[in-house]
Amino acid sequence: MTPSEKRVLEFVQTLDYDFQQFTLEHFVAHIEAKRSRPIYLHAVPFAPELHAFWIRAESADYVFYNDNTHPIHRIHNILHELGHIVLGHKGKKIAEYFPPEMLKQLKLSGQGEVYGGFRMIHPSHSTEEQEAEAFVRILRERISRSNRFGELTQRASSIGELDK
């Protein structure tokens, strides 16, 4: 086990989450409660090369994920971005990557941070990307041991707008 994987494993243990209860919505709600900060998930029909990204705004976190992928891949991507969030990874200034009209449409000032499936921002070999992937692997193992693996392989969400 690498030092990064060990750090992630120790962090997952501090989440104090009952994986017997796992659904994506329940897990997100648990993280929101632990952090006292909302997380909003948004399905977007991105191009295939863009998986997901996370925006840390002043009062909330936003995860945008590719709606044009298989539900299993969507859940993986969402959990990956949640990994970045809970592990305290730092993003880049959003104004460096999004045009002003998009910031206005998203009601963002440009002072927030963006993090996610942009290879040009964070290469897949970076420590933070490896940690986010380790986060997903550890969660999948715990979910599977809790006989909740079906929650990773069925519908992406019980929220109709998120599950197309």
QUIZI-V327508 format. One record per residue. N is the residue number from 0. RES is the residue in one small letter. PSI is psi in whole degrees, -180 to 180 (NA if undefined). Layout:
n=N res=RES psi=PSI
n=N res=RES psi=PSI
This chain:
n=0 res=m psi=130
n=1 res=t psi=162
n=2 res=p psi=-37
n=3 res=s psi=-45
n=4 res=e psi=-39
n=5 res=k psi=-43
n=6 res=r psi=-44
n=7 res=v psi=-44
n=8 res=l psi=-45
n=9 res=e psi=-39
n=10 res=f psi=-43
n=11 res=v psi=-38
n=12 res=q psi=-33
n=13 res=t psi=-15
n=14 res=l psi=-22
n=15 res=d psi=49
n=16 res=y psi=137
n=17 res=d psi=100
n=18 res=f psi=-11
n=19 res=q psi=-21
n=20 res=q psi=5
n=21 res=f psi=125
n=22 res=t psi=159
n=23 res=l psi=-45
n=24 res=e psi=-42
n=25 res=h psi=-42
n=26 res=f psi=-45
n=27 res=v psi=-44
n=28 res=a psi=-38
n=29 res=h psi=-45
n=30 res=i psi=-42
n=31 res=e psi=-46
n=32 res=a psi=-42
n=33 res=k psi=-36
n=34 res=r psi=-8
n=35 res=s psi=47
n=36 res=r psi=128
n=37 res=p psi=151
n=38 res=i psi=125
n=39 res=y psi=129
n=40 res=l psi=132
n=41 res=h psi=122
n=42 res=a psi=130
n=43 res=v psi=139
n=44 res=p psi=71
n=45 res=f psi=166
n=46 res=a psi=155
n=47 res=p psi=-31
n=48 res=e psi=-11
n=49 res=l psi=117
n=50 res=h psi=-55
n=51 res=a psi=162
n=52 res=f psi=163
n=53 res=w psi=137
n=54 res=i psi=125
n=55 res=r psi=107
n=56 res=a psi=-180
n=57 res=e psi=-44
n=58 res=s psi=0
n=59 res=a psi=168
n=60 res=d psi=141
n=61 res=y psi=126
n=62 res=v psi=119
n=63 res=f psi=126
n=64 res=y psi=155
n=65 res=n psi=117
n=66 res=d psi=-7
n=67 res=n psi=24
n=68 res=t psi=167
n=69 res=h psi=145
n=70 res=p psi=-37
n=71 res=i psi=-42
n=72 res=h psi=-39
n=73 res=r psi=-48
n=74 res=i psi=-42
n=75 res=h psi=-47
n=76 res=n psi=-40
n=77 res=i psi=-47
n=78 res=l psi=-36
n=79 res=h psi=-48
n=80 res=e psi=-37
n=81 res=l psi=-35
n=82 res=g psi=-46
n=83 res=h psi=-43
n=84 res=i psi=-56
n=85 res=v psi=-25
n=86 res=l psi=-1
n=87 res=g psi=27
n=88 res=h psi=148
n=89 res=k psi=143
n=90 res=g psi=-174
n=91 res=k psi=158
n=92 res=k psi=128
n=93 res=i psi=-34
n=94 res=a psi=-18
n=95 res=e psi=-17
n=96 res=y psi=-18
n=97 res=f psi=140
n=98 res=p psi=154
n=99 res=p psi=-37
n=100 res=e psi=-34
n=101 res=m psi=-40
n=102 res=l psi=-42
n=103 res=k psi=-43
n=104 res=q psi=-37
n=105 res=l psi=-1
n=106 res=k psi=44
n=107 res=l psi=146
n=108 res=s psi=-14
n=109 res=g psi=-5
n=110 res=q psi=-12
n=111 res=g psi=180
n=112 res=e psi=153
n=113 res=v psi=144
n=114 res=y psi=139
n=115 res=g psi=-153
n=116 res=g psi=39
n=117 res=f psi=107
n=118 res=r psi=-31
n=119 res=m psi=-22
n=120 res=i psi=-49
n=121 res=h psi=100
n=122 res=p psi=150
n=123 res=s psi=-16
n=124 res=h psi=1
n=125 res=s psi=154
n=126 res=t psi=-41
n=127 res=e psi=-38
n=128 res=e psi=-40
n=129 res=q psi=-39
n=130 res=e psi=-41
n=131 res=a psi=-38
n=132 res=e psi=-39
n=133 res=a psi=-39
n=134 res=f psi=-48
n=135 res=v psi=-45
n=136 res=r psi=-45
n=137 res=i psi=-43
n=138 res=l psi=-45
n=139 res=r psi=-40
n=140 res=e psi=-46
n=141 res=r psi=-40
n=142 res=i psi=-44
n=143 res=s psi=-45
n=144 res=r psi=-26
n=145 res=s psi=10
n=146 res=n psi=36
n=147 res=r psi=16
n=148 res=f psi=-30
n=149 res=g psi=-27
n=150 res=e psi=-20
n=151 res=l psi=-14
n=152 res=t psi=-3
n=153 res=q psi=-148
n=154 res=r psi=148
n=155 res=a psi=-27
n=156 res=s psi=149
n=157 res=s psi=-6
n=158 res=i psi=114
n=159 res=g psi=-43
n=160 res=e psi=-25
n=161 res=l psi=-15
n=162 res=d psi=94
n=163 res=k psi=NA
